[in-house]
Amino acid sequence: MSDSHESQRPGRSCPLHYRYALADFARAPDFTAPTLYVIGGLYGNVPALEAIFELAASEPTPVTFAFNGDFNWFNVDGVTFQTINTAVLRHHAIRGNVETELADDDDSAGCGCAYPDYVDDAAVARSNDIMARLRSTARQHTDLRARLGALPMHRVAEVGGLRVAIVHGDLQSLAGWSLAEEFLEQHAVKNSVIKQLLMSKCSVVASSHTCLPVALSLRTAAGNRMVFNNGAAGMPNFRGMHFGVITRIAVSPAPAAARPLYGARTGDIHIDAMPVHYDHARWQREFLANWPVGSAAHQSYFQRITHGPDYAVTQANRLSGRSAGYRPGVSIGVAARLTAVA
């Protein structure tokens, strides 16, 4: 990875080699699957990874797993680093900014997050510190580091004829923020995403990177297009709730016991945001073993890990015919039926 960085602002700049062309997505699918789990932002959470595999075991058809980046972050101990990467690399995966920076000898991009201006400088500096410590761990695992660097920046999947663009950031950059819930409030951004989806020949874009989940339906002359940003598989995503979120895309409905948070149908394909109910107490212990009080990750993330972010399920669900929101113990199933995509 020899491309130069466009500026020397670690954690803020977006390296030129993070970018790609919309035309790249118009290719034949990289793989097909009857049931696809898109898993972003695992962040080194082993209990969450185990819970995802347990959820898949309840499915009526075999599950194909696609990890869309940042499956590393808090896993700075050697054992957990190896556990996470060995497991993930058995499946379809793309690299997020974390994996890209772990494989790169040039550390001038810091964490590679390309944080927007509303993220304060102290938070950016802490992310750069986390990356520096994780990079030190990665350098002890030469083979895994090389495999991370060889991962693609995006994938195209097909589920029951539905084309899905799997990205980490957005449809233009590995660390892009246009699919963040904050930016998707803007009319101009939504129009831009519509144009990008039409050019990509994909009906759904599944992303992560920006840490908070959002699902949005976009009406076009060619049919509906959708954004499913799963937020974080390995951290709480909603106020007062201790579970991760993944995106499920399948030819069959989700198992009744799984209780999707919200979702939609396009033609015969079910697309749902699924809760990942991992062992929260165990995850707190494992996090604290690596990141005690006063550490960079503890300052940035422990409040969220303990209490969840100041964000609600109803804020994430921006689908047509949105549901009333998730209630523990109550299945809301599929929230909307959308017009078949052309």
C-alpha positions, -999 to 999 in steps of 0.1 A, spaced: 0 0 0 22 27 -13 -3 54 -21 4 88 -5 -20 103 19 -39 134 9 -30 152 41 -12 145 73 -41 146 98 -40 112 115 -76 100 120 -91 128 99 -76 123 64 -90 98 39 -61 81 21 -63 81 -16 -59 43 -18 -92 39 2 -112 51 -28 -128 31 -56 -151 36 -86 -189 31 -86 -184 11 -119 -165 -15 -99 -198 -27 -83 -215 -33 -117 -196 -66 -120 -209 -101 -117 -215 -111 -81 -186 -124 -61 -208 -151 -45 -245 -161 -41 -263 -172 -10 -298 -181 2 -291 -164 36 -264 -138 41 -253 -122 74 -234 -90 69 -213 -84 100 -196 -50 105 -179 -35 136 -173 -67 155 -144 -48 172 -127 -79 185 -157 -91 206 -153 -129 208 -187 -134 227 -204 -115 199 -188 -137 173 -199 -168 191 -235 -154 194 -236 -147 157 -226 -183 149 -252 -196 174 -279 -174 157 -269 -189 123 -274 -224 137 -311 -216 141 -316 -207 105 -336 -229 81 -310 -226 54 -272 -225 55 -258 -190 63 -231 -173 43 -211 -148 65 -196 -116 51 -176 -96 75 -175 -60 62 -145 -46 82 -134 -35 116 -136 -70 130 -105 -59 149 -102 -30 174 -102 -39 211 -85 -73 207 -50 -61 216 -40 -93 234 -23 -119 211 -47 -147 219 -79 -128 210 -63 -112 180 -55 -146 166 -89 -160 176 -109 -133 159 -88 -132 127 -85 -169 123 -123 -173 126 -132 -143 103 -108 -152 76 -125 -186 70 -154 -166 55 -161 -138 31 -145 -106 44 -135 -72 33 -111 -49 51 -122 -19 71 -100 10 79 -87 -9 109 -75 -39 89 -61 -17 62 -40 3 87 -29 -29 105 -14 -42 72 2 -9 62 37 1 73 28 38 68 11 50 100 5 86 89 -33 80 86 -35 70 122 -67 49 127 -78 57 91 -113 66 104 -116 98 83 -136 113 112 -159 142 102 -155 176 120 -183 169 145 -160 143 162 -139 161 187 -101 161 185 -96 142 218 -117 113 205 -97 112 173 -64 112 193 -77 83 214 -86 63 183 -51 69 170 -37 56 203 -59 25 201 -47 18 166 -10 22 176 -14 -4 203 -33 -28 180 -7 -23 153 19 -35 178 -1 -67 184 -6 -73 147 31 -71 140 35 -102 161 12 -121 136 30 -117 103 8 -142 84 -25 -128 96 -13 -93 89 -5 -102 53 -39 -119 49 -56 -87 62 -38 -66 37 -49 -89 8 -86 -85 16 -107 -66 -10 -123 -33 -1 -158 -44 -13 -179 -74 -24 -210 -79 -45 -233 -106 -33 -265 -120 -48 -294 -133 -27 -323 -147 -46 -315 -124 -76 -311 -93 -54 -277 -76 -58 -261 -64 -26 -230 -41 -24 -210 -49 7 -188 -20 18 -172 -8 50 -178 29 46 -198 39 15 -200 33 -22 -170 56 -29 -146 51 -1 -136 25 24 -138 51 52 -167 72 36 -193 87 59 -222 93 35 -241 63 49 -239 76 85 -273 82 101 -263 119 106 -256 125 69 -286 105 57 -309 131 72 -297 155 44 -318 155 12 -288 161 -10 -269 131 5 -299 108 0 -302 119 -37 -265 113 -41 -268 78 -26 -297 70 -49 -276 79 -80 -247 59 -67 -269 28 -61 -284 31 -96 -249 34 -111 -237 4 -90 -265 -18 -104 -271 -29 -68 -304 -27 -50 -290 -27 -14 -258 -14 1 -248 -30 34 -223 -9 54 -209 -3 88 -180 20 98 -200 49 114 -209 29 145 -246 37 147 -271 16 127 -296 30 102 -319 15 76 -334 36 49 -356 30 19 -351 52 -12 -377 54 -39 -365 56 -75 -380 54 -109 -363 20 -112 -378 7 -80 -368 9 -43 -332 9 -32 -321 4 4 -293 13 28 -287 -10 57 -259 2 80 -256 -23 108 -237 0 132 -217 -23 154 -220 -61 158 -197 -60 188 -210 -31 208 -244 -19 221 -262 3 195 -292 17 215 -298 34 247 -301 10 276 -297 -21 254 -267 -45 255 -266 -61 220 -249 -58 187 -266 -56 153 -260 -74 120 -278 -73 87 -296 -104 75 -306 -108 38 -324 -140 29 -349 -157 7 -368 -169 38 -380 -150 69 -359 -148 100 -365 -175 126 -393 -164 149 -372 -167 180 -346 -143 166 -369 -113 168 -356 -88 141 -353 -52 152 -368 -38 120 -367 -49 84 -382 -48 49 -390 -70 19 -381 -63 -16 -398 -88 -39 -394 -121 -21 -362 -111 -2 -362 -104 35 -338 -78 48 -336 -74 86 -315 -58 113 -309 -86 138 -299 -82 174 -267 -101 186 -273 -110 222 -238 -118 234 -227 -124 270 -225 -88 281 -209 -95 315 -182 -116 299 -175 -90 273 -171 -63 299 -146 -84 318 -126 -91 286 -126 -55 276 -114 -43 310 -86 -68 310 -71 -50 280 -85 -15 285 -86 -5 322 -98 28 336 -77 56 321 -69 39 289 -78 54 255 -105 28 247 -120 29 282 -124 67 279 -139 65 244 -161 34 247 -168 21 282 -198 43 287 -213 30 255 -204 -6 264 -221 -2 298 -252 19 289 -254 20 251 -253 52 230 -279 80 232 -298 65 202 -331 46 198 -343 18 176 -369 42 162 -342 66 151 -324 38 132 -355 25 114 -362 49 84 -379 23 62 -412 28 45 -440 17 69 -415 17 98 -423 -4 129 -430 9 163 -396 -2 175 -380 -31 193 -392 -44 226 -373 -72 244 -393 -104 242 -417 -91 214 -411 -101 178 -419 -73 153 -409 -94 124 -408 -78 90 -417 -41 92 -425 -33 57 -432 -46 22 -416 -26 -5 -422 -26 -42 -401 -52 -61 -368 -38 -73 -363 -37 -110 
